[in-house]
Amino acid sequence: MSSQVLTANTESAMLARILQSDEQELTLDAARYWLSVKLPASDQDRVDELSAKARAGSLTEAESQELDNYVHVGFLLGTMQAKARRLLPTESTPTTE
């Protein structure tokens, strides 16, 4: 699996470079949105299925590429959620009165 670093000019690599750029600040609303985003259940089921096949050593080349695609999307989502968490930590702290 080639999910280590996105260096090619694939669509996911280009998007990763855009999302990882610190040139544009994330708004509070955008940060909240990114923290609410998750993989749909049907996609998570597919990831689980492909992961089980990978552990068993029975992935086809097409399935390996599909799993790589899921890993790349997960990396991008994780990057955006990490940025969001850095922006919102004070909001998640309850106030005591």
C-alpha positions as CSV (number, residue, x, y, z in Angstrom):
1,M,0.0,0.0,0.0
2,S,1.4,3.4,-0.9
3,S,-0.3,5.5,1.7
4,Q,2.8,7.0,3.3
5,V,3.1,10.5,1.8
6,L,1.2,12.1,-1.0
7,T,3.8,13.5,-3.4
8,A,2.4,12.8,-6.9
9,N,0.1,15.1,-8.7
10,T,-2.9,13.0,-8.0
11,E,-6.2,14.7,-7.1
12,S,-5.8,13.7,-3.5
13,A,-2.2,15.0,-3.4
14,M,-3.3,18.3,-4.9
15,L,-6.1,18.7,-2.4
16,A,-3.8,17.7,0.5
17,R,-1.4,20.6,-0.4
18,I,-4.3,23.0,-0.5
19,L,-5.8,21.9,2.8
20,Q,-2.4,21.8,4.5
21,S,-1.6,25.3,3.5
22,D,-1.5,27.8,6.4
23,E,-2.2,30.7,4.1
24,Q,-5.9,30.8,4.8
25,E,-7.2,30.8,8.4
26,L,-10.0,28.4,9.3
27,T,-13.2,30.2,10.5
28,L,-14.9,29.0,13.7
29,D,-17.9,27.8,11.6
30,A,-15.7,25.9,9.2
31,A,-13.8,24.4,12.1
32,R,-17.0,23.2,13.7
33,Y,-18.1,21.8,10.3
34,W,-14.8,19.8,9.8
35,L,-15.2,18.3,13.3
36,S,-18.7,17.1,12.3
37,V,-17.6,15.3,9.1
38,K,-17.2,11.6,9.2
39,L,-17.1,8.7,6.7
40,P,-20.6,7.4,5.9
41,A,-21.4,4.0,7.4
42,S,-21.4,2.2,4.0
43,D,-17.9,3.5,3.3
44,Q,-16.7,2.5,6.8
45,D,-18.0,-1.0,6.2
46,R,-16.1,-1.1,2.9
47,V,-12.9,0.1,4.7
48,D,-13.4,-2.6,7.3
49,E,-13.9,-5.2,4.5
50,L,-10.8,-4.1,2.6
51,S,-8.7,-4.0,5.7
52,A,-9.7,-7.5,6.7
53,K,-8.7,-8.7,3.2
54,A,-5.4,-6.8,3.5
55,R,-4.6,-8.5,6.8
56,A,-5.4,-11.8,5.2
57,G,-3.1,-11.0,2.2
58,S,-5.9,-11.4,-0.3
59,L,-6.4,-7.9,-1.7
60,T,-6.5,-7.5,-5.5
61,E,-4.6,-4.7,-7.1
62,A,-7.8,-2.7,-7.6
63,E,-8.8,-3.3,-4.0
64,S,-5.4,-2.2,-2.8
65,Q,-5.8,1.1,-4.8
66,E,-9.3,1.5,-3.4
67,L,-8.0,1.1,0.2
68,D,-5.2,3.6,-0.5
69,N,-7.8,6.1,-1.7
70,Y,-9.7,5.7,1.6
71,V,-6.4,6.1,3.6
72,H,-5.7,9.3,1.7
73,V,-9.1,10.7,2.3
74,G,-8.8,9.8,6.0
75,F,-5.5,11.6,6.1
76,L,-7.0,14.7,4.6
77,L,-10.0,14.6,6.9
78,G,-7.7,14.1,9.9
79,T,-5.6,17.1,8.8
80,M,-8.6,19.4,8.7
81,Q,-9.9,18.1,12.0
82,A,-6.6,18.6,13.7
83,K,-6.6,22.2,12.4
84,A,-10.1,22.6,13.7
85,R,-9.2,21.2,17.2
86,R,-6.4,23.7,17.5
87,L,-8.8,26.6,16.8
88,L,-11.6,25.4,19.1
89,P,-10.0,24.0,22.3
90,T,-11.3,27.0,24.4
91,E,-14.9,26.5,23.2
92,S,-15.0,22.9,24.4
93,T,-14.0,23.8,27.9
94,P,-17.1,24.2,30.1
95,T,-17.3,27.3,32.2
96,T,-18.1,27.0,35.9
97,E,-20.1,29.6,37.7
